[in-house]
């Protein structure tokens, strides 16, 4: 017995309000109008008034359009048939293939009990030395790439998708330009990984509500695969668009904004998505790498700021390279003690020297005389940038470590590096002439 | 004795119900979902026959007209032996049991017993039949791990009661009757080892409150020497993300010389709790030889768990801490992060449509923070023993800017401020406590004057360094340059500490005093350098020597070798080898 309502009282932004009874909070409804049909979610019930967030937006919605409630929360199919498929933010096929209706699973369910989580402790090699050596990626980690809009963040994301070890790759695209969507699709196809990938894509021209749904769908599917013991890599780009969609909707709902117009629960909203990253006892895991573009390169902007507090570190993408300052993988200590005994020492030593090099460059720019020590630092910095930091370097962890020693040996005496003497004894490159 | 109401509004985690009859502010209520699942809530506002409740669970599926059962009890915790070593959520549900009974996900509506009701404890009476007791007087004790866990007369008792019956030595569960008390009016009361206490009301029954006077040793040099904390004191750790707040809290939880640590993971990453849950059962507490989990309680309401329960989790944690202070222990609460708790307040305040204050935080933010920190303190218990509750809270200021309401509200009430800085963590100088911004009102393990002398180098060194940025190294006198090098040396070998080195991770007070004297000798020494390069080289070697010293175990003869070499050099002897 389906009950239809055909009197919508209020339409504002993407929200439609109508009189209805026996409706549950967060229930899914279907809105049918002359322009087509759309899913909608209950976002508030107040006495007999029900407010719906219409996924496709309210453009062209008529107060006389039909609404009926499904009786349950948002669900999406979970089957192996998902692999290789592309969907929109509301779960409709984007690839022109059939809709999936088997084994529906609720989207946005409760969080995982912390007591059943395992500690992430396996390194994910990426062959990017700025990640592997200096900020190692760990299975089950959540890491955003902080970037200003012009940087090649999607290229970096795609490279990680192709090079990192994962059973399943899920891409959640939010507010993507259509070209970017095609770029990801082509990269995955030509890289030969499309058959183990699933894409949920919301493009910049799609309705704003679907933008909010995108990560939820992607993460729900990821979670189901992880529960089956699969290692899932989730790539979300761009979470700033997601936050802006939240802002748009909360302002329409007349909520009091907290900081630059963003809703007060921005932190919780971002956290409930990022915290899906997990390692289960059965070996399944979700590793999340996201992109957060920083408006005006401002890391104190509410979106990167809140994100930084949630995620386990961040990669700063600057001038086409992962910047060692500020970039941080909080979980690296779980793995970099087991790789090679010089890993941590090289990690700290090289960065400390590079930091001094940057200071020296500033001094030089101001026209100061360079001491012998300054000269050493400058040469070292150049070598470090071109041989380690550059985006084009593609080399394994151990090779990268050896390279670091080689560069240090080229310019410094062991005592100047601040690296423990026993490690220097072991790894310091032997000079042919001494 | 509960009242039934009906839901009229559901707005995210706030539910409004219509009720007839009396309701109590902060009372617990249960919203009954269509499938019979009851969702725990707390009354946070009453308007006529409408009550607004924050629901501690996802409200998905609640409908207008659904029943609400409103109890008369305020949100409370269960207290008694067996709390230590547990992992609770913000409502004191044991998470490990929850995983066994409910599964991987925290499905709404599951509430489990906080204490094991079947476990037997060896009870030994300390009072006698006929004794007159007041609230919180000892009746007996059980052994919980290494502690004497005193079983006390109920905290809610009013006036004097006589012990009518007292259980003899033997094993009992926490629900077995261990005593019967009677007052002058002939009322009797059965006493078990468990009690309940409302979390929002401070629990403190004592003869008097004392001024904190004993340093709490954290084994972090920069804290113990420069910005000390006292037992019974309060301190806060504000810092931008990535500066190492949580790492500092974790280090403290491992190494602090304290009886019991209560970690309140409030709205932070689940991964950090997992690390504690998984590692503490295997890590040794060097003071007792037992595992660290045997001196830890974890209250975990991580960022993806419902936000209302996050707000209550800090209260749950501090009430548990107050209980163990009542038992007679020195307890440390590590709240990480108070900003998330403040944000939870802000979310609810927004839903209640209260007039927002700065950054949309509610106007009562500051007084709420003050009341929380004021629950710390050193007390003299009814039986004359001293016990303390120390509170440490991290603050995560938006954009790393300390001028925001939560940081400012916290700075007013704490005794020490350990401000973490971006700059220091970028430069990999850990712990990234900014030595020039931070302050402490407490006295530490080293004489104030000596500390001030060493500290003066830091400010001077910074000034000289800034000047050098402008006038260059060649424009700086060698004397100034040496002061700069001395400040860098002090920073490198004393302030910085390698948390991942087995030896350096924890520096005992004895060792700190010793090292401090050695470092002071270098700071005091008048060097005579011909060139700045020579000065730099020497300090490289000094720094390396001292670093190696820091990595060498206490008592190892190698320490002496390094010291002798340094002494020798300072006395005008041969140049440093610095490869010791």
Interface residues (C-beta under 8 A of the other chain):
Chain A: X21 X22 X23 X24 X25 X26 X27 X44 X45 X46 X47 X48 X73 X109 X110 X111 X112 X113 X114 X115 X116 X117 X118 X119 X120 X140 X227 X255 X256 X257 X258 X259 X264 X265 X267 X268 X271 X272 X274 X275 X276 X278 X280 X299 X300 X301 X302 X305 X306 X308 X309 X310 X312 X313 X314 X325 X326 X328 X330 X331 X333 X337 X344 X348 X351 X352 X355 X362 X363 X366 X368 X369 X371 X372 X373 X415 X416 X418 X420 X421
Chain B: X8 X9 X10 X11 X12 X34 X58 X59 X60 X61 X62 X63 X64 X65 X87 X95 X96 X98 X99 X102 X103 X104 X105 X106 X107 X108 X240 X241 X242 X267 X269 X270 X271 X273 X274 X275 X277 X278 X279 X300 X302 X303 X304 X305 X307 X337 X340 X343 X346 X347 X350 X353 X356 X359 X360 X361 X396 X398 X399 X400 X401 X426 X427 X428 X469 X470 X472 X473 X474 X500 X532 X533 X536 X540 X541 X543 X544 X547 X548 X551 X578 X579
